[in-house]
Amino acid sequence: MANATAAPDRSLAGQLSRPASLALALPLVLLLGFAFVVPVVKLLAGSVFAPDATAEHWLRIVREPIFLRILARTVRTAAIVTVLALLLGYPVALVMSRQGGRTAMLIAACVLIPLWTSVLVRSYAWIVLLQRTGIVNSTLLSWGVIDQPLRLIYTEGAVIVAMTHVLLPYMILPIFSSLRSIPPELDRAARNLGAGPWTSFRMVTLPLSLPGVYAGAIMVFILSLGFYVTPALVGGPQNLTIATLIGQQTTDLLNWPFAGALAGLLLAVTLGLVAIFRRILSFGRAT
Amino acid sequence: MSEPSTIGRAIRTAPPPATSPRGEAITLRGVSKLFGPIVGVDHVDLQVEAGEFLSLLGPSGSGKTTLLMMLAGFETPSSGTISLGGRDLTRVPPNKRGVGMVFQRYALFPHMSVAQNVAFPLKMRGMSRAESELLVEQSLARVRLEGYGGRMPAQLSGGQQQRVAVARALVFQPPVLLMDEPLGALDKKLREELQIEIKTLHASLGITIIYVTHDQEEALTMSDRIAVMDKGRIQQLGSPIELYHEPETGFVADFIGKMNFISGTITRLNDGRVEIDVSGQRVSVERSQLGGRHEFARGQAVRVAARPESIALAQTSDDAIRVEVETSIFLGSHRTLVARTPDGTQLQVQLPFVRQTVANELRGTAFIRLEPGALRVFGAEG
């Protein structure tokens, strides 16, 4: 809007000379280089040079259908989790952005406290809830809704529910921040000009909050694709995702070259899907 | 306003008067708004005539914006009723009121083009694109923005954005236009230009305009009548001339225009007139010059309000107020003296500009005299 027009750059970065700002970025660049780029390159290189150049590990992924099936399941799970998180998260973000003071703080706390809690703890909490003698089963049994404990844990459903819960804040926060940046008088203007509450939401609030929706959806989707802890704990052996598969290869089977090939595949699929996503979104924004 | 003729042209191409909007009267009866224990608007009664330009003027927190929000339907009165042209609006949702509104920060939809913005209220009324196209063009022409329909709001200057907002608010031909400090975000020159444009639009459309502002000059320039608000109440309702020359309370006197307050004591009261000793000058004023709400008695301390232009320099010391001149400011058409009375009250005196006037060299002690007929008298605390 109007305040997006170029203001004189008074930020700290604007006052620094170019070498000085590069120097500030150096520690992070070094850390990322040593802790991220080098291991990834080594792992990927390991999948094709073991020690001589070979395509054996990559061909194995294609030859044995199980691996592509796991990949497809991972993508599907990530997509379901993203949609669920969006459906659950958008209303929360909307209520949060419309409330003032204490109510907004309370909702923000409910969203943020899980984020500060370890993923491990939250995943174990789902085990407590969903296991054979867990809270859900014992409640249903005591109400007489069921005779036999349901098989809840170690299913794909459990993975989806737990992952949605764990990743929900990553959906809510970007949507909230884009909703918060919409001036409240826009909704009032729409109402004044003849739009009912729902029409005003559909024609003004929703389109203007889409950047937050896109950001949240991409974040949740990417995180879901590579999610390890939760599927490993609540998913069990029949519900391998690509990340748990990689974990199996490195820790149990010590097949590092094959793990490297799987990791390379995951990386390529993630980048590819994000690129497609961005393409669609920039197209949507241009019209 | 370099080409006022474009406005004339736009009006000539506008649809015939039968379809042009006509103003409707607004009646507020005993309207109050409470925010918890805080009183936002306190028992306001107001009758706005059809086609009138009425300003709600007051400092921030005076309740003027809350009153406007209740007229638009964004707030519900805690008590009282609002009606428009005989139709009760008190509980009608904002989208069913059919009143136009212009917001301080334009409130254009940033994801829609100018034409889409202006067409929005028509679309909400179920009008097809083909039908609305002509109306949108005419509405944009009315605010001198022909051919801007394809642009996005962010590509326009602040003044242009606000003109689009006016076009959008008028395109569905509402009988009433509410304006919430519409020029507050613009610089002075642009503000003055748009003031004239809004006045011109008002004159040509004949709609009722309720205009909220905290800028008294703007209110004086534009309004048929002004309601001065403070602490949730209408302190005084009247024409700009009435408010300027006959303020009923000290607040209104102080808020509208420049006003000096000088302390005085009532020395004599009789049927028609009151005599006051104003720091040395004895003035005799009519009872009608006394501010409305106070009973006055002999010996009572009062505040005498005098406009800078109703004070003159006196040649002699008797029957005059002694002041120390602090500065003398040249302002082209006139000269303003800043002076201080012996009790420390600062005064502004506006002297007509005369070449070689003594005021050029005026420093130190001087004597001034108030013009009795132009004074207003208020109680010491009101």
Interface residues (C-beta under 8 A of the other chain):
Chain A: M1 A2 A4 P183 E185 L186 R188 A189 A190 R191 N192 L193 G194 A195 G196 T199 S200 M203 V204 P207 L208
Chain B: A72 G73 F74 P93 P94 N95 R97 G98 V99 G100 M101 F103 Q104 R105 A107 L108 F109 P110 H111 F120 P121 M124 R125 P153 A154 G158 Q161 R168 A169 F172
